[in-house]
Each structure stands twice: as C-alpha cells, then as structure tokens.
C-alpha cells in the first residue's frame, strides 16, 4: 500500500496537485476538491486528527492514515537544505497532505485502482 501511495503522491507533486499542511488540507477538503487525504498517526494534536477524519467522512474524501509524520514529510519532499553543504538536508515532518481531484489525474492507472480497492475492502 505504501508503495502505491508513494507513486500517487509523486505523480500529484509533479502535476502540482499536492497540498500539504493541516490548514491547507482542511481548506481544500471543505471546498470539496479532495481526492485522497493522507494523515499521520502521530499528529501534534488529537483534535486535528479528529477534525480531518470527520471532514473526510462527511464530504466523502478517501482517507489513508500513515504511521509516522516524518515518513509523510519524506514522501511529500518537504526538506530543508543546509546553505553551504551540498548533500546535507533535514526532513521536515508533515502531518497531513491532500491530493486535489482534477482531470489531470489519470485515475485509470493501476495504483489508483489498488488504493480504491484497499480502501473499500480493508477500511
């Protein structure tokens, strides 16, 4: 599952359809523009998790919960580079990200179908 999420997030990032951060995620979910929301299990506040879960259920946005926000930060490529060192960087943790629903997404690809199948049968 995590490999499929990684590929879908990478494709959305290249097509500029990825929104990361709690405020931006909530804003786009309320506008009903969300396709898939990925939430970190170890989010800072419990109320954030509850808010995003209820919004996703109410507005019918797919929700996947990952175990670690550092891993989600790595998937969304939120990194901070040191100025003078070429290969030294720090991964910034990300609590949630949202893939915006658009016609640019090719939902007929196997990874999207796999995520839909996984969410229908195992959630």
Order of alpha helices (4+ residues) and beta strands (2+ residues): alpha-beta-alpha-beta-alpha-beta-alpha-beta-beta-beta-alpha
